[in-house]
Amino acid sequence: EKTAKLLLDHYANVNAIDKRGRYPHQMTHGQLRVKLLARWAKAQYDELLKQGTVRPEQVKVCFIGSPKAGKTTLAVVLTGKGTLPGEEDRTAGIDVIVVDIPEAGGRLAFYDTAGHAIFHNTHSLFFSGTCIIFAYVVDTSLKKEEILEDAVYFLAFVKSARSIEDPTPHVIFFGSRGEKGKKSKKAMCYQVIDVLKEKFGDSFEIYKDPIILDCRDESSEDIHVAKTVFAEIKGKCIAGASEVPSVCQKMRQDVLPLLRRQRNEIQAGLFMAKDDLREFVRGSVSEVLIGELFDRLLSYLEDGGEIVDLSDEVILEVQWLCSNVMAPAMSDRYFPIHAVGNANGIATIEDLGYALQQFSKVHGTPPVRRDAAIKILRHLRLCFPLKGHPNAYQFPTLIEESQREEMWQKEAHKLVYVGRRVQCESEIEIIAPAVFLLIQSMMAERQDVMVDVWKGGIKAVKITEDDDQIPIEALIEIADEKRAITAIDVVVRGPAYSEGECKKFVDELVFEVMKAKDDRSPGTAVVTSLLSYTQISKHQQHPISYLQSEVEAARSKDGVVRTRKARGAMFDHVIKLLAVGNDHIILISSKTYSEICNLLDLTIEGGQAWTQVGELLGLDRAQLHKYWMSSRRSARRMMDDWRRCLDATTPRLIEALETIDRADIVDLLKDMIA
């Protein structure tokens, strides 16, 4: 094995075979086998590249915009498929139309996304990738300010769903209902595009000309222009895509259709475990498409809108996922949860089965098994199991109930409050709606808390081993009530002795929020800030927050953070802002604090106590000498300055006092804490 490793390190030929036709990786085991197999697969893959490469043939076109903007009508007219919608018709989720339009550059997968907010929770799943065009559609009968606000929201939404590794996406601006006053509407849309380019900079490649049209006029010259623009931008997308072996084309043309037919015949649902798909591909396409190379194949197919990679599972047809699974679980047309007026969004697996059957009858498609649907919906975080009810699930998108007053009332024994806010860095950032669904689901599945979930909020109570112990509890809420999520607040409270535990819990929850943001809204730039202690302890709604830079500036000045609201000034003491939940000594009453400082001023054997304590707390001798020279109240000056330090905690002060045997002050502190 050592000899084999040495040869491998010196680039031995991993394609060599022995007399029995065996490769090196077939004669080894363990980590060496893994390395040999990877090197062998890479060598085989390089050989496949030499035999010919292809770029994606199919490009996704995502129609985005508000309800009734004309997205579905435009998609139907462009593709020539489907029927024009009526006034009351609305898209449920996403409709996918794959069509070959020579005039538009060949194969395109049109994603007609629903404009209603409830469906935005799933849209970001389809917004990533290389080969994608965003067709923004807006009603030009609106005012310019309304169009601009709408466009900023949807572009910020798209930006939130795309990671920094994704290439700059292309955007085409469509103005619907443009049959009257076309010239003036086009001039207005040019102005909007100029503002968008200024706001978003190089985040988007917005097509230079808006296309103003009557979406229902199939013979319009503007429809021909739209197809020409699609062809132009599709060419740019494909030119920027990575090349893959020609064998990947076989997967798209032959293997995927075969798999779809087989799965439909046995009514198994158009999804497979990734491991099963990998083995199928190795047997029918190429045995070298394993590991990272298999992932490249999936990326090629997902880029073109052929599949959806859900980590452990692969959806074999996007339309099946959007229409047959997600739409029945989110649309009030099928799900009985709407009919019974269940404001909590709670449904049984039988309810979901009924919705799937109803959809199947209406559309004449094979019904999706409810166990398969639940598995996919849980993976997408569109539902989670209800604790204590094995067959019941909660669907956050269907919750209509707002926070009940009794959820978070003032309680005399809850004295410690600490709050953090995760907020967008600028006005062109939003947090994708799917983020809060993920947070709700993650919290509901934790075993160490009891959770209540409502529309836009979560209350989590820590489970304690001692029934007599007062639990700490957290409130996680969307911080604003606007169209877009721009901030999420996390507030933790508990009894007076729970400072450290509250701080730990709030840090833990902020980490969970950030993790959900990175997963579902990777393109959003956020910062964390501190919520006003004064306001959250008084249970005021929408508390103000302070950035860390504001806190640091106040710390170096007088320890007070100020801001000006509509009615007068608002301020918080830095120590209180940082301390609550951080074991800081701010909870010491002013009388006790003065008593501690006076005791530290007393001379003991070896000098004054405050100088010894100061050294143990990390203050240098020059600084201590400065206190001694400037005032007879040296201990208070030293303590006032130390309290502004991030590491100024009650346990650390007690440790320093115990080191110099000042049990009198230690007892005073411990009595206060108790």
PASE-147960 format. One line per 3 residues: number of its first residue (from 1); their letters; for each residue x negated, y negated, z of C-alpha. Coordinates in nm, 2 decimals. Layout:
N
NUM) A) X,Y,Z  ...
This chain:
674
1) EKT) 0.00,0.00,0.00  -0.29,-0.24,0.08  -0.44,-0.16,-0.26
4) AKL) -0.10,-0.23,-0.43  -0.07,-0.56,-0.24  -0.43,-0.66,-0.35
7) LLD) -0.34,-0.59,-0.71  -0.02,-0.78,-0.68  -0.19,-1.09,-0.54
10) HYA) -0.43,-1.08,-0.84  -0.14,-1.06,-1.09  -0.14,-0.70,-1.17
13) NVN) 0.09,-0.59,-1.45  0.42,-0.51,-1.27  0.56,-0.38,-1.60
16) AID) 0.32,-0.09,-1.61  0.47,0.25,-1.60  0.33,0.59,-1.50
19) KRG) 0.36,0.92,-1.69  0.70,0.97,-1.54  0.82,0.63,-1.66
22) RYP) 0.83,0.48,-1.32  0.76,0.11,-1.24  0.55,0.00,-0.94
25) HQM) 0.85,-0.13,-0.75  1.01,0.22,-0.78  0.72,0.38,-0.59
28) THG) 0.70,0.14,-0.29  0.92,0.04,0.00  0.97,-0.24,0.25
31) QLR) 0.86,-0.60,0.18  0.61,-0.49,-0.08  0.90,-0.34,-0.28
34) VKL) 1.09,-0.66,-0.25  0.79,-0.86,-0.38  0.72,-0.62,-0.66
37) LAR) 1.09,-0.61,-0.76  1.11,-0.99,-0.77  0.79,-1.02,-0.98
40) WAK) 0.91,-0.75,-1.21  1.25,-0.91,-1.26  1.08,-1.24,-1.33
43) AQY) 0.86,-1.08,-1.59  1.16,-0.91,-1.75  1.35,-1.24,-1.74
46) DEL) 1.07,-1.42,-1.92  1.08,-1.15,-2.19  1.45,-1.21,-2.22
49) LKQ) 1.39,-1.59,-2.27  1.14,-1.51,-2.55  1.42,-1.31,-2.73
52) GTV) 1.64,-1.62,-2.74  1.80,-1.88,-2.52  2.14,-2.05,-2.51
55) RPE) 2.28,-2.36,-2.34  2.63,-2.38,-2.20  2.89,-2.38,-2.48
58) QVK) 3.18,-2.49,-2.26  3.20,-2.82,-2.07  3.45,-2.91,-1.79
61) VCF) 3.67,-3.22,-1.83  3.82,-3.32,-1.49  4.12,-3.55,-1.52
64) IGS) 4.13,-3.77,-1.21  4.37,-4.04,-1.10  4.68,-4.12,-0.90
67) PKA) 5.02,-3.95,-0.94  5.22,-4.03,-1.25  4.91,-4.20,-1.41
70) GKT) 4.95,-3.98,-1.72  4.68,-3.71,-1.67  4.90,-3.41,-1.75
73) TLA) 5.05,-3.58,-2.06  4.71,-3.68,-2.19  4.57,-3.32,-2.13
76) VVL) 4.87,-3.17,-2.32  4.84,-3.41,-2.61  4.46,-3.36,-2.64
79) TGK) 4.48,-2.98,-2.62  4.80,-2.92,-2.80  4.89,-2.67,-2.53
82) GTL) 5.18,-2.68,-2.28  5.48,-2.90,-2.27  5.50,-3.27,-2.19
85) PGE) 5.60,-3.32,-1.83  5.93,-3.48,-1.72  5.96,-3.79,-1.50
88) EDR) 5.99,-3.57,-1.18  5.74,-3.30,-1.27  5.42,-3.30,-1.08
91) TAG) 5.10,-3.09,-1.10  5.06,-2.85,-0.81  4.68,-2.83,-0.74
94) IDV) 4.49,-2.80,-1.06  4.60,-2.67,-1.41  4.32,-2.54,-1.62
97) IVV) 4.34,-2.54,-2.00  4.05,-2.39,-2.20  4.07,-2.48,-2.56
100) DIP) 3.84,-2.51,-2.87  3.88,-2.85,-3.03  3.63,-2.89,-3.32
103) EAG) 3.69,-3.27,-3.33  3.60,-3.29,-2.96  3.28,-3.09,-2.99
106) GRL) 3.41,-2.73,-2.95  3.51,-2.55,-2.63  3.63,-2.76,-2.34
109) AFY) 3.79,-2.66,-2.01  4.04,-2.93,-1.91  4.10,-2.95,-1.53
112) DTA) 4.42,-3.14,-1.48  4.40,-3.23,-1.11  4.71,-3.33,-0.90
115) GHA) 4.71,-3.69,-0.79  4.90,-3.63,-0.47  4.69,-3.66,-0.16
118) IFH) 4.77,-3.31,-0.02  4.59,-3.15,-0.32  4.28,-3.36,-0.29
121) NTH) 4.16,-3.12,-0.01  4.06,-2.87,-0.28  3.95,-3.09,-0.57
124) SLF) 3.59,-3.13,-0.46  3.54,-2.76,-0.50  3.54,-2.82,-0.88
127) FSG) 3.35,-3.15,-0.91  2.99,-3.03,-0.89  2.77,-2.90,-1.18
130) TCI) 2.58,-3.01,-1.48  2.82,-2.98,-1.77  3.11,-3.19,-1.65
133) IFA) 3.29,-3.50,-1.77  3.53,-3.71,-1.55  3.83,-3.86,-1.73
136) YVV) 3.97,-4.13,-1.51  4.33,-4.21,-1.60  4.52,-4.52,-1.47
139) DTS) 4.85,-4.69,-1.54  4.76,-5.02,-1.70  5.09,-5.18,-1.60
142) LKK) 4.93,-5.22,-1.26  4.75,-5.54,-1.15  4.37,-5.56,-1.20
145) EEI) 4.31,-5.55,-0.83  4.52,-5.24,-0.79  4.34,-5.07,-1.08
148) LED) 4.00,-5.16,-0.93  4.10,-5.03,-0.59  4.23,-4.70,-0.74
151) AVY) 3.92,-4.65,-0.95  3.68,-4.72,-0.66  3.86,-4.46,-0.46
154) FLA) 3.84,-4.18,-0.72  3.48,-4.25,-0.82  3.38,-4.25,-0.45
157) FVK) 3.57,-3.92,-0.42  3.38,-3.77,-0.71  3.05,-3.91,-0.57
160) SAR) 3.12,-3.75,-0.23  3.16,-3.40,-0.38  2.83,-3.40,-0.58
163) SIE) 2.49,-3.34,-0.42  2.19,-3.55,-0.50  2.05,-3.27,-0.71
166) DPT) 2.34,-3.29,-0.95  2.27,-3.50,-1.27  2.45,-3.83,-1.31
169) PHV) 2.81,-3.75,-1.42  2.98,-3.91,-1.72  3.30,-4.10,-1.68
172) IFF) 3.55,-4.20,-1.94  3.81,-4.47,-1.85  4.16,-4.41,-1.99
175) GSR) 4.44,-4.66,-1.96  4.78,-4.52,-2.00  5.11,-4.70,-2.09
178) GEK) 4.90,-4.92,-2.32  5.15,-4.94,-2.61  5.24,-5.30,-2.52
181) GKK) 4.99,-5.58,-2.46  4.71,-5.35,-2.56  4.45,-5.62,-2.62
184) SKK) 4.50,-5.80,-2.28  4.50,-5.46,-2.10  4.18,-5.36,-2.27
187) AMC) 4.01,-5.69,-2.17  4.13,-5.63,-1.81  3.98,-5.27,-1.81
190) YQV) 3.65,-5.40,-1.94  3.63,-5.63,-1.64  3.71,-5.34,-1.41
193) IDV) 3.44,-5.13,-1.57  3.19,-5.41,-1.52  3.27,-5.42,-1.15
196) LKE) 3.25,-5.04,-1.12  2.90,-5.04,-1.28  2.79,-5.31,-1.05
199) KFG) 2.92,-5.13,-0.74  2.81,-4.77,-0.82  2.49,-4.85,-1.01
202) DSF) 2.33,-4.54,-1.14  2.56,-4.30,-0.96  2.77,-4.27,-1.27
205) EIY) 2.73,-4.30,-1.65  3.05,-4.49,-1.73  3.14,-4.49,-2.10
208) KDP) 3.10,-4.84,-2.24  3.46,-4.88,-2.38  3.79,-4.81,-2.21
211) IIL) 4.04,-4.61,-2.42  4.39,-4.77,-2.39  4.67,-4.56,-2.53
214) DCR) 5.02,-4.43,-2.52  4.96,-4.08,-2.38  5.27,-3.93,-2.55
217) DES) 5.18,-4.05,-2.90  5.01,-3.74,-3.05  4.94,-3.91,-3.38
220) SED) 4.78,-4.22,-3.22  4.44,-4.33,-3.35  4.34,-4.36,-2.99
223) IHV) 4.37,-3.98,-2.94  4.13,-3.93,-3.23  3.89,-4.18,-3.06
226) AKT) 3.92,-3.99,-2.73  3.82,-3.66,-2.90  3.53,-3.83,-3.07
229) VFA) 3.41,-3.97,-2.74  3.44,-3.62,-2.58  3.23,-3.47,-2.85
232) EIK) 2.96,-3.74,-2.80  2.94,-3.69,-2.42  2.96,-3.32,-2.44
235) GKC) 2.65,-3.32,-2.66  2.47,-3.52,-2.39  2.58,-3.28,-2.12
238) IAG) 2.46,-2.97,-2.30  2.13,-3.14,-2.40  2.06,-3.19,-2.03
241) ASE) 2.16,-2.84,-1.92  1.90,-2.56,-1.85  1.85,-2.29,-2.11
244) VPS) 1.93,-1.93,-2.01  1.87,-1.60,-2.19  2.11,-1.53,-2.48
247) VCQ) 2.22,-1.22,-2.28  2.41,-1.46,-2.05  2.64,-1.54,-2.35
250) KMR) 2.73,-1.17,-2.36  2.86,-1.20,-2.00  3.09,-1.49,-2.10
253) QDV) 3.21,-1.34,-2.43  3.24,-0.97,-2.35  3.20,-0.88,-1.98
256) LPL) 3.43,-1.15,-1.82  3.73,-1.08,-2.05  3.68,-0.71,-1.98
259) LRR) 3.67,-0.75,-1.61  3.98,-0.98,-1.62  4.18,-0.72,-1.82
262) QRN) 4.08,-0.44,-1.58  4.16,-0.64,-1.27  4.50,-0.74,-1.41
265) EIQ) 4.59,-0.38,-1.51  4.55,-0.26,-1.15  4.69,-0.59,-1.01
268) AGL) 4.38,-0.63,-0.79  4.35,-1.00,-0.83  4.09,-1.19,-1.04
271) FMA) 3.82,-1.19,-0.78  3.53,-0.95,-0.69  3.28,-0.91,-0.41
274) KDD) 2.96,-1.06,-0.54  2.76,-0.74,-0.47  3.01,-0.54,-0.68
277) LRE) 2.99,-0.79,-0.97  2.61,-0.79,-0.95  2.60,-0.41,-0.99
280) FVR) 2.85,-0.43,-1.28  2.64,-0.69,-1.46  2.32,-0.49,-1.41
283) GSV) 2.49,-0.19,-1.57  2.66,-0.37,-1.86  2.44,-0.67,-1.94
286) SEV) 2.09,-0.64,-1.80  1.94,-0.47,-1.50  1.69,-0.76,-1.45
289) LIG) 1.97,-1.01,-1.36  1.92,-0.97,-0.98  1.85,-1.20,-0.69
292) ELF) 1.78,-1.56,-0.80  1.82,-1.46,-1.17  2.17,-1.33,-1.11
295) DRL) 2.25,-1.66,-0.93  2.13,-1.85,-1.25  2.38,-1.65,-1.45
298) LSY) 2.66,-1.74,-1.21  2.56,-2.11,-1.23  2.57,-2.09,-1.61
301) LED) 2.92,-1.95,-1.59  3.04,-2.19,-1.31  2.90,-2.49,-1.50
304) GGE) 3.12,-2.41,-1.79  3.43,-2.36,-1.57  3.45,-1.99,-1.63
307) IVD) 3.42,-1.87,-1.26  3.41,-2.00,-0.90  3.13,-1.88,-0.68
310) LSD) 3.26,-1.85,-0.32  2.94,-1.72,-0.16  3.04,-1.36,-0.09
313) EVI) 3.32,-1.35,-0.35  3.34,-1.46,-0.71  3.66,-1.58,-0.87
316) LEV) 3.67,-1.45,-1.22  3.92,-1.70,-1.36  3.96,-2.06,-1.23
319) QWL) 4.32,-2.09,-1.34  4.42,-1.78,-1.14  4.26,-1.93,-0.82
322) CSN) 4.43,-2.27,-0.87  4.77,-2.16,-0.98  4.83,-1.81,-0.83
325) VMA) 4.66,-1.86,-0.49  4.62,-2.22,-0.39  4.94,-2.37,-0.55
328) PAM) 5.18,-2.13,-0.37  5.01,-2.20,-0.04  5.02,-2.58,-0.08
331) SDR) 5.33,-2.66,-0.28  5.67,-2.72,-0.12  5.83,-2.55,-0.43
334) YFP) 5.74,-2.20,-0.31  5.63,-2.20,0.05  5.92,-2.15,0.30
337) IHA) 5.73,-2.33,0.56  5.86,-2.66,0.41  6.22,-2.54,0.41
340) VGN) 6.23,-2.46,0.78  6.07,-2.80,0.87  5.77,-2.66,1.05
343) ANG) 5.57,-2.97,1.13  5.28,-2.76,1.28  5.20,-2.60,0.95
346) IAT) 5.23,-2.25,1.11  5.33,-1.96,0.89  5.32,-1.58,0.91
349) IED) 5.15,-1.35,0.65  5.51,-1.25,0.55  5.58,-1.62,0.47
352) LGY) 5.28,-1.64,0.25  5.38,-1.31,0.08  5.72,-1.46,0.00
355) ALQ) 5.56,-1.77,-0.15  5.33,-1.55,-0.37  5.63,-1.35,-0.48
358) QFS) 5.83,-1.66,-0.57  5.55,-1.80,-0.77  5.52,-1.47,-0.96
361) KVH) 5.89,-1.46,-1.04  5.89,-1.82,-1.17  5.58,-1.79,-1.38
364) GTP) 5.60,-1.43,-1.49  5.25,-1.34,-1.36  5.14,-1.04,-1.15
367) PVR) 5.18,-1.12,-0.78  4.87,-1.17,-0.57  4.84,-0.94,-0.28
370) RDA) 4.89,-1.14,0.04  4.58,-0.99,0.21  4.37,-1.10,-0.08
373) AIK) 4.52,-1.44,-0.08  4.46,-1.49,0.29  4.10,-1.38,0.25
376) ILR) 4.04,-1.65,-0.02  4.24,-1.92,0.16  4.04,-1.86,0.48
379) HLR) 3.72,-1.88,0.28  3.83,-2.21,0.14  3.93,-2.32,0.49
382) LCF) 4.29,-2.38,0.38  4.42,-2.18,0.68  4.29,-2.02,1.00
385) PLK) 4.43,-1.75,1.23  4.64,-1.86,1.52  4.49,-1.74,1.85
388) GHP) 4.71,-1.48,2.02  4.93,-1.43,1.71  4.77,-1.16,1.49
391) NAY) 4.99,-1.22,1.19  5.03,-1.60,1.21  4.81,-1.87,1.04
394) QFP) 4.80,-2.25,1.06  4.77,-2.44,0.73  4.62,-2.78,0.81
397) TLI) 4.72,-2.93,0.47  5.09,-2.86,0.56  5.08,-3.02,0.91
400) EES) 5.31,-3.32,0.94  5.30,-3.37,1.31  5.10,-3.67,1.45
403) QRE) 4.93,-3.68,1.78  5.16,-3.63,2.07  5.12,-3.89,2.35
406) EMW) 5.07,-3.62,2.62  4.77,-3.49,2.43  4.53,-3.76,2.55
409) QKE) 4.67,-3.96,2.84  4.47,-4.14,3.12  4.38,-3.91,3.41
412) AHK) 4.24,-4.03,3.74  3.98,-3.75,3.76  3.84,-3.80,3.41
415) LVY) 3.58,-4.07,3.48  3.31,-4.00,3.23  3.37,-4.11,2.87
418) VGR) 3.12,-4.08,2.58  3.20,-4.15,2.21  3.03,-4.13,1.88
421) RVQ) 3.14,-4.22,1.53  3.03,-4.07,1.20  3.09,-4.34,0.94
424) CES) 3.02,-4.41,0.58  2.72,-4.62,0.50  2.88,-4.85,0.24
427) EIE) 3.21,-4.93,0.07  3.14,-4.70,-0.22  3.12,-4.40,0.02
430) IIA) 3.41,-4.19,0.14  3.42,-3.86,0.33  3.59,-3.59,0.11
433) PAV) 3.93,-3.49,0.26  3.81,-3.12,0.27  3.57,-3.22,0.54
436) FLL) 3.83,-3.26,0.81  4.00,-2.94,0.71  3.67,-2.76,0.76
439) IQS) 3.62,-2.93,1.10  3.98,-2.82,1.21  3.92,-2.47,1.10
442) MMA) 3.57,-2.44,1.26  3.70,-2.57,1.59  4.01,-2.34,1.59
445) ERQ) 3.78,-2.04,1.54  3.55,-2.12,1.83  3.59,-1.89,2.13
448) DVM) 3.47,-2.14,2.40  3.75,-2.39,2.35  4.13,-2.41,2.34
451) VDV) 4.24,-2.62,2.05  4.54,-2.83,1.94  4.55,-2.94,1.58
454) WKG) 4.76,-3.22,1.43  4.75,-3.43,1.12  4.42,-3.61,1.13
457) GIK) 4.32,-3.49,1.47  4.19,-3.22,1.70  4.18,-3.18,2.08
460) AVK) 3.94,-2.92,2.22  3.93,-2.82,2.59  3.63,-2.64,2.71
463) ITE) 3.72,-2.30,2.87  3.58,-2.28,3.23  3.51,-1.96,3.43
466) DDD) 3.64,-2.13,3.75  4.01,-2.21,3.74  3.96,-2.48,4.00
469) QIP) 3.69,-2.66,3.79  3.81,-2.96,3.59  3.74,-2.89,3.22
472) IEA) 3.58,-3.14,2.99  3.77,-3.21,2.67  3.71,-3.37,2.33
475) LIE) 3.92,-3.57,2.08  3.81,-3.56,1.72  4.01,-3.79,1.50
478) IAD) 4.00,-3.96,1.16  3.91,-4.32,1.26  4.12,-4.51,1.02
481) EKR) 4.46,-4.47,0.85  4.36,-4.57,0.51  4.38,-4.38,0.18
484) AIT) 4.03,-4.25,0.21  3.84,-4.11,0.52  3.56,-4.35,0.60
487) AID) 3.49,-4.25,0.96  3.54,-3.97,1.21  3.54,-4.04,1.59
490) VVV) 3.43,-3.79,1.85  3.52,-3.87,2.21  3.44,-3.65,2.51
493) RGP) 3.56,-3.70,2.87  3.52,-3.52,3.20  3.50,-3.56,3.58
496) AYS) 3.23,-3.77,3.74  2.98,-3.48,3.79  2.99,-3.38,3.42
499) EGE) 2.78,-3.65,3.26  2.51,-3.41,3.12  2.77,-3.16,3.00
502) CKK) 2.97,-3.43,2.83  2.66,-3.56,2.65  2.57,-3.21,2.54
505) FVD) 2.92,-3.15,2.41  2.95,-3.47,2.21  2.61,-3.41,2.05
508) ELV) 2.73,-3.06,1.96  3.05,-3.18,1.81  2.88,-3.46,1.61
511) FEV) 2.65,-3.19,1.47  2.95,-2.98,1.37  3.10,-3.29,1.19
514) MKA) 2.77,-3.35,1.01  2.75,-2.99,0.91  3.10,-3.00,0.76
517) KDD) 3.02,-3.33,0.58  2.70,-3.17,0.43  2.90,-2.87,0.32
520) RSP) 3.21,-3.04,0.16  3.09,-3.40,0.10  2.72,-3.37,0.03
523) GTA) 2.71,-3.69,-0.18  2.83,-3.91,0.11  2.58,-4.12,0.29
526) VVT) 2.67,-4.17,0.66  2.54,-4.32,0.98  2.63,-4.24,1.34
529) SLL) 2.72,-4.52,1.59  2.83,-4.54,1.95  3.19,-4.61,2.04
532) SYT) 3.28,-4.89,2.28  3.28,-4.74,2.63  3.51,-5.01,2.74
535) QIS) 3.77,-4.93,2.48  3.76,-4.55,2.48  3.78,-4.54,2.86
538) KHQ) 4.09,-4.75,2.84  4.23,-4.53,2.56  4.25,-4.81,2.30
541) QHP) 4.32,-4.70,1.95  4.06,-4.76,1.68  3.77,-4.86,1.91
544) ISY) 3.49,-5.07,1.77  3.15,-4.91,1.73  2.79,-5.02,1.76
547) LQS) 2.50,-4.91,1.53  2.18,-4.80,1.70  2.00,-5.11,1.57
550) EVE) 2.25,-5.33,1.75  2.20,-5.13,2.07  1.82,-5.15,2.05
553) AAR) 1.83,-5.53,1.99  2.05,-5.57,2.29  1.83,-5.34,2.50
556) SKD) 1.53,-5.56,2.44  1.73,-5.88,2.52  1.97,-5.87,2.81
559) GVV) 2.13,-5.52,2.78  2.47,-5.64,2.65  2.60,-5.55,2.30
562) RTR) 2.84,-5.81,2.16  3.07,-5.82,1.87  3.35,-6.06,1.78
565) KAR) 3.70,-5.93,1.71  4.00,-6.13,1.58  4.08,-6.23,1.94
568) GAM) 3.77,-6.34,2.13  3.45,-6.16,2.20  3.40,-5.79,2.28
571) FDH) 3.10,-5.65,2.47  2.96,-5.34,2.63  2.66,-5.29,2.86
574) VIK) 2.39,-5.09,2.68  2.33,-4.88,2.98  2.69,-4.79,3.01
577) LLA) 2.72,-4.73,2.64  2.43,-4.49,2.63  2.45,-4.36,2.98
580) VGN) 2.79,-4.21,3.01  2.74,-3.86,2.91  2.36,-3.90,2.91
583) DHI) 2.29,-3.86,3.29  2.20,-4.23,3.31  2.22,-4.40,3.65
586) ILI) 2.47,-4.65,3.53  2.75,-4.47,3.73  2.58,-4.58,4.05
589) SSK) 2.78,-4.86,4.21  2.62,-5.20,4.23  2.61,-5.18,4.61
592) TYS) 2.43,-4.84,4.60  2.20,-4.96,4.33  2.10,-5.27,4.54
595) EIC) 2.04,-5.04,4.84  1.81,-4.82,4.64  1.61,-5.11,4.51
598) NLL) 1.57,-5.25,4.86  1.45,-4.92,4.99  1.20,-4.89,4.71
601) DLT) 1.06,-5.23,4.81  0.97,-5.11,5.15  0.60,-5.03,5.21
604) IEG) 0.52,-4.67,5.29  0.19,-4.49,5.34  -0.01,-4.53,5.02
607) GQA) 0.16,-4.85,4.91  0.50,-4.97,4.80  0.74,-4.70,4.69
610) WTQ) 0.85,-4.87,4.37  0.49,-4.87,4.23  0.45,-4.49,4.29
613) VGE) 0.80,-4.42,4.15  0.72,-4.65,3.85  0.41,-4.45,3.76
616) LLG) 0.60,-4.12,3.79  0.86,-4.26,3.56  0.60,-4.33,3.29
619) LDR) 0.55,-4.71,3.34  0.18,-4.82,3.29  -0.02,-5.00,3.57
622) AQL) -0.04,-5.33,3.37  0.34,-5.35,3.35  0.38,-5.27,3.72
625) HKY) 0.12,-5.53,3.81  0.33,-5.78,3.61  0.63,-5.71,3.82
628) WMS) 0.43,-5.75,4.14  0.29,-6.09,4.03  0.61,-6.24,3.91
631) SRR) 0.87,-6.18,4.19  0.92,-6.05,4.54  1.21,-5.84,4.40
634) SAR) 0.97,-5.62,4.21  1.16,-5.30,4.26  1.48,-5.44,4.10
637) RMM) 1.29,-5.58,3.80  1.12,-5.24,3.75  1.45,-5.05,3.78
640) DDW) 1.64,-5.29,3.56  1.38,-5.24,3.28  1.35,-4.87,3.32
643) RRC) 1.73,-4.83,3.30  1.71,-4.94,2.94  1.49,-4.65,2.84
646) LDA) 1.64,-4.35,2.66  1.49,-4.11,2.91  1.63,-4.31,3.21
649) TTP) 1.83,-4.03,3.37  1.95,-3.96,3.73  1.77,-3.62,3.75
652) RLI) 1.44,-3.78,3.65  1.47,-4.05,3.92  1.55,-3.79,4.18
655) EAL) 1.25,-3.58,4.07  1.02,-3.88,4.11  1.16,-3.97,4.45
658) ETI) 1.12,-3.61,4.57  0.76,-3.62,4.46  0.68,-3.91,4.70
661) DRA) 0.90,-3.75,4.97  1.17,-4.02,4.98  1.45,-3.79,5.09
664) DIV) 1.65,-4.09,5.22  1.70,-4.23,4.87  1.75,-3.88,4.72
667) DLL) 2.03,-3.81,4.97  2.18,-4.15,4.89  2.19,-4.06,4.52
670) KDM) 2.32,-3.71,4.57  2.60,-3.83,4.80  2.69,-4.08,4.53
673) IA) 2.70,-3.81,4.26  2.90,-3.58,4.48
